[in-house]
Amino acid sequence: MSLRVAIADDSLLLRQGIARLLLEAGFDVVAQASTADALLAAVREHRPDVAIVDIRMPPTHTDEGLRAAEAIRAEHQGRVGVLVLSQYVEPAFAMRLVTDGAGGVGYLLKDRVEDIDDFADAVRRIARGGSVIDPEVVAQLVGRRRAHVPVDDLSEREREVLALMAEGRSNQAISDRLFLAPKTVEAHIANIFSKLELLPAPDDHRRVLAVLAHLRV
């Protein structure tokens, strides 16, 4: 069955453009909305697999979309994934999405929509309960300098692996991206968890969320 998606953006052109791209990629776009309230109503009616929402929606264009995403997660208890789109890198908003430790969530810059294969893959991963955080947001979280914290003890290669983990990449994907043997990636991940004092969890999205939470300011 095609994954069911609801889309909310106050820009008609962008909203319809995303819908067209997803339809061409094999998704079923069950609803489109121009306000956060309309999205909440559409999700209750259609129960999509994933709700995609612009972070800044009417009337104030501040965080209405983010608050709608949080409401969907609270109301539907993980049965509806949420993907928040943003025009700018806003790590604090991204962290609001992941601090509850649950999966099925994503935060991407709108520029990522242009690569339909990556965008469609991100939506599918969120529908499966995974987590997707934009690489530019991850880079700011990982690269942020503060008073000494455990992440400062990571080697350069471990930081690269951590950044890819935080994007939601599997061990195999990390191996392919960094041209490393799978066992080498496993060793780097074991070192990361040891240095960050995090116990590795069996499912990838909890592993990613634990790392992101540890990096939160």
N, C-alpha and C positions, 0 to 999 in steps of 0.2 A: 504494500500500500504506500502511496505517496505521503510524505510528511506534510502535515497541515500547519500553515503559518498564518499569523495575523500581523499586519504591519501598521504602525502609527507614525506619521510625520505630518507636520502642518504644511509642508511643501508638496503640493499636488504632483509636481513634476518629478520630484525625487521619489515620492511614495509609489507612483505608477512605474517609475523606472526600476525600482527594486522589485516590485511585483512582477514585471515582465521578465527580468533576469531570473528570478526564482522559478517562474512558470517554465521558462526554457530549460532550466536545470532539472525539471521533473518534480517540483514541489506543487502542492495544492494551496493556493492563496485563498483562504476562506473568509478573510475580512480585511478591510482597509479603514483606517480612522485618521481624523485630523486633529483630535484632541486626546489627552490622557484619559479623560472620563469615558470617551467613546471607545477607547481601547479596552478599558476595564469591562465595559458592558459587552463588547464583542467577544472577549475571552470567556466570560461567563456563558454566553450563548453558544459559541462554537467549540470551546475547549480545544484549541490548537495544540500542536506539539511544542511550538515555539512562538513566542510573541517578540517581535522586533520593534523597538521604539527609539525615537530620537530623544536624546537626553534633555533637550530644551524645547518645551512645548508651550502653547498658549495656556493662560493669559500672560504670565510674567516672563516666559522664556528663560527660566533659571534651571530648576531641577524637576519640573513636573514629570518628565518622562522617567527619570530615575525613581521618583516616588511611586509612579505607577508600576514600575518593575518590581520594587520592593513589596508593593501591595499584592501583586500577582503571586509572588513567591510565598507570601504569608497566607494568602487565601487558598491557594491551590496546592500547597505543601509538596512541591517538587513535581507535580503532574504536568506542569506547563513550564518549559524552559524559557528563559528571557535573554534576549540579546539587546544590549543598549548601544546605540551608535552616537558618536560624538564628533564634532568638527575639530575639537582641540584635545590635546593630551591633558587629562585631569586625573592624576593618580588618586586624589582623595575620593573622587566619585567612584572610581574603580574599586577601591578598598571597601566602600560602603556595600558593594554588591557581594563581596566574598567573605566578609567577616563572620557570617553565620555558619560557615563551614559546610554548606550544602553545595551540590553540583548543579548542573543544568543552567549555567549562567555564562554570559560573555560580555565583554566590553571591547568594542573595536572603533577605530577611527573610520569616518565615512569614506576615506580614500580606499580602504580595503575592499569596498563594494566593487570597485573597478575590476579586480581580479576575481571573476565569477567562480572559478574553480576553488580558490582558497576560501572565498566567502561561503559558497555552498558547503564546503567541507566543515567550516566552522559551525554553520547552522545544524548540520547533521550531528556533529560531536555534542553540541548543546542538547539536542533532542535525546541523545543517548545518556545524558546525565553528566557529560564532561564539562570542562571549564575552558574558556578561551579568553585570554587577555592580550590586548594589542602589544606587539613587540616594543613599540615606542614607550608604552606605559611601563612595561617590564624593565626596559633599560633605565628609566628614571628611578624606579624602585631599587634596582640592584646597584646602580651607580651612585646613589645618593650618599654623600659622606656625612657621618655624624660622629659623636663620641664613640669610642671603641665598642663595637658590638660583634657577636660571633661571625657575622658575614664577612667582617674584615679579615678573618683568618683564612678565607677561601683563596685558593690559587686562581690564576687567571683562567686556566682551563676549567676549573670547577665553577667559576662565575659564568662562563659560557654555557656549561651544561645546565646550571641553575636557571639561566635566562630562558633556555629552551624548555625546561621542565615547566616553568611558570607560564609559558605560552600554551601548555597543554600537550606538548609533544611526547610521544611514546619513546621508550628506550631505542627502538629500532629507528625511529625518525631522527633521534639525536645522533645515532651512529652514522646514518646516511648524511646528515647535514655537516657533521664535523669530521667525517672520514675516519672514524674510530671503530675498532672492533667492539662488538656488543659487550664482551666481558670487561673491556676497558671502561665503557660507559657505566656498567654496573658498579665498578670499583669507584669511579668518580662520585656516583650517586651515594654510595655507602659512606664515602668520606664527607660528603656534604651533610648528610643527616647526622653523622657523628659530630661534626664541628658545630652544627646548629642546634645540637641536642634535641633532634626530632626523631621520633620513631617512624620508620617507613610504614605506610599503610598499604593494604593490598590493592586498593583501587586508586588509579592515577589522579582523579580530580581531587581527592582528599589530600594526596601528597602535594599537589600544586597549591591548594588553598592553605595548607599548613605553612608552606614556605612563604607565601605572600603575606600571611598574617604575621609571621615572624619578622618580615621586612618592614611592616607597617610602622610609620613614624608615631 
